[in-house]
Amino acid sequence: MEIHGGRAEVHYVEHGTGRPVLMLHGAGVDHREAEACFEPAFHGVAGLRRIYPDLPGMGRTIAPASLRSADDVLDTLLAFAEAVTSETPFLLIGHSAGAYFAQAMAARRPAQVAGLALVCPLLPGLRDVPEHRVATGSGEIGDDVFRNYFVIQTPEMLDRYERYVAPAAALVDEAALERIGERWALTPIHARAYEGPTLVVAGRLDSTVGYATAADLIHHYPHATLAVVDDAGHALPHEKPELLRALLLEWLARVEDSS
């Protein structure tokens, strides 16, 4: 399905009915990775309409030439959220770069975001990012992208990579991402910290964004649960699905209580 989101026609898929849950994937992939990771996490949970868009320049969402910065992408996502939810308060989940945009969306539309979950978030001012280290496996299977992304390098993880991550590479508009990436930093806004139920999950072995900057968010969000997961990297949603599900279910319970 496609829906107009500001300057772009945003392609998305959805499952279920009820309260909207908007899931934002990371850079260089498309909705299929988020769908593969978060649909099992919400298995058996009724009353949730799970919405998975392709971010501009990825999947089947074309990034027009007028999209020239992260701020332009953010405007597109805000317009998409308004259109697809009909301004119903929604839950917001982001992985990696998707979490960077999710954080900004919650800051700009706090009344519309009923709960915020940030998984392995890309954030400004990254620090203390560890060297890549394989936690499980020989480190000799898969291609270079797989070996640098996953720290649990088993045949099962390679299968997930080949089914849900690698196919998106052919659909990435590299020129558009390079154009937007030249202005990747979002314009800061001076607003109160988002006060809704928040979840921050980071991988201790995440050699892409680290965990230290994510851990700092516990001081920013007054109602945040923080989990730094051992033996997990940037591919944490693939590598630790049972733990991620437990954390998300606890977050959903807090959202329900706050309602």
Steps between C-alpha positions, in 0.01 A plus 500: 500500500601858444393816676605860446745618764596858431736497201504124446266210437587266785464127442399293802347174613283442805361218710219485752249754624478730799745752642759597235860393555742668261828309445798679341787293359865598477715621212571286196212256551121523467183406687569127465770499767282680756207279407706182549622615841194663653212288372615201711547735796132597483369152424181435693457864607154619399390853417811625321519622141867455409614737223833454320602776257796505265702809585576738211763368261455143623267219405222630279489855636661731248692798638428794266772756436324739737599276791845633581547456874402301807261782589321442168473127578366583846233727350405216265468253788293741708264554207485125438418431865224760497350356183521131588378536859235768439656682796423212739770480771744230391791294627836566340791258464828566323811292434834668431443803273127435536543562873670833426190611311265346756663698779455823304139417413416449867667830588300689239164322547499378863122507529467265203762245612354271767825309551855509363744209452856555378700191401873538433439871436718710276558822695714814468829498685566127496779401739683194627392286205663157547701313241305234316524162669330170418317360803388170346627324187821467306477838328549326167148472357305754296619809318683800646178688573362209699824449691518870592132525596437187706701394806310170523613338177311174477326341200167617646616864511648472150165374373324800658753735344460346155118505522427833668805727472702431186208521249446867587846598372385488137220747573707765679531833317864561587505846341198609703646369826829673425316825429297477821802379695688821429249663736429205725484690831148600600441858609480499882182626659467644847219307659428306815616140498243254372316376811317194367598137568839448339721199432868522405677179395867483402747224417815495709696379195344750257795617289278724287357740757624359831295501818644786706305780334178297513555438871519877553135523392392363839568851633303663217174305513323506839307176433761288326607140543858441385642162399861451388513144370815292520611293200286708263604744230325737264295205375355454850138463374615190311744371760291535818135465391365348822653770718384774264146359510502499882619860512240612246219324685602675823505829309152431360374437854636837609335666201169340597537612861578856392186511287 
